[in-house]
């Protein structure tokens, strides 16, 4: 072989090696490639034990925390102790906003909390009015393979977070210090000031139902009810009203405007760093508890209504005809007014999903 051919062959080998090196370079942490990977290359046998920090907002004693501890136990058992889960209930690691930021950074591994919509308003879509008007609607609207959950998964992934499911805690109602006039008639003015969370789709919905709304902070709600600044508040299940407001309210109206639907979330890079078998264990453990929550929501709502009644608080529920009238008076208008915040593509898809399922 002459010198020129030897030199050409050497240069070709160098080029091939350079291309191979470029192709095998690891994606930077947080990049699209890293976030989209299905699982780490590490095998179960080589996986070193870790402890995951799991933040929850609800305190010990709240029924949903039992589900969180069930999940932690299943993960530890099925990974043979390779993954331990340390649960921090009652917001010990910070409020929703702080935990969301820490989850995105990876300083918190798992979270169970209400959606924080400051990065993408559409993840707070559970607050849109009357997506459900009956407990039988819950497994349709919040199915793991349904429109909402699939959308949440995409939205959270762009934030570096793995969405793992929705846990339905129950329907929302109004805790009140006075009777609501024409409570079941959405066309009637209520002469009633209602504390509502400062979320546009909620303030729009209750304004359309005839209420004057106040968006004072939740921390001021109890004293505002006691001093007559507001006549009542919306945002709590029957259980929560019994636990927190039963000393001041005289009525509880189960308006069922929206569902308290908490999200299970995990840092995406942490999730992707796990062997596929462990990813599946975590996903299945959370999915099982989310499915159970559909029946649990009805059971706990009834338990809350019974507890309120035993304490002498009048409880008011509405017929399906009344709920449909409230839905007709609010949902389409609020969906349209939410396009700018949540995006027209999302709203169009949600409307198509609701129509397809007769909701």
Buried (B, 14 or more C-beta within 10 A) or exposed (E): EEEEEEEEEEEEEEEEEEEEEEEEEEEEEBEEEBBEBEBBEEEEEEBEEBEBBBBBBBEEEBBBBEBBBBBBEBBBEBBEEBBEBEBBBBBEBBEBEBBBBBBBEBEBBBBBBBBBBEBBBBBBBBBBBBBBBEBEBBBBBBBBEBBBBBBBBEBBBEBBBBBBBBBBBBBBBBBBBEEBEEBBBBEEEBEBBBBBBEBBBBBBBBBBBBBBBBEBEEEBBBEBBEEEBBBBBBBBBBBBBBBBBBEBBBBBBBBBBBBBBBBBBBBBBBBBBBBEEBBEBBBBBBBBBBBBBBEBBBEBBBBBBEBBBEEEBEBBBBEEEBBEBBBEBBBEBBBEBBEEBBBEEBBEBBBEBBEEEEB
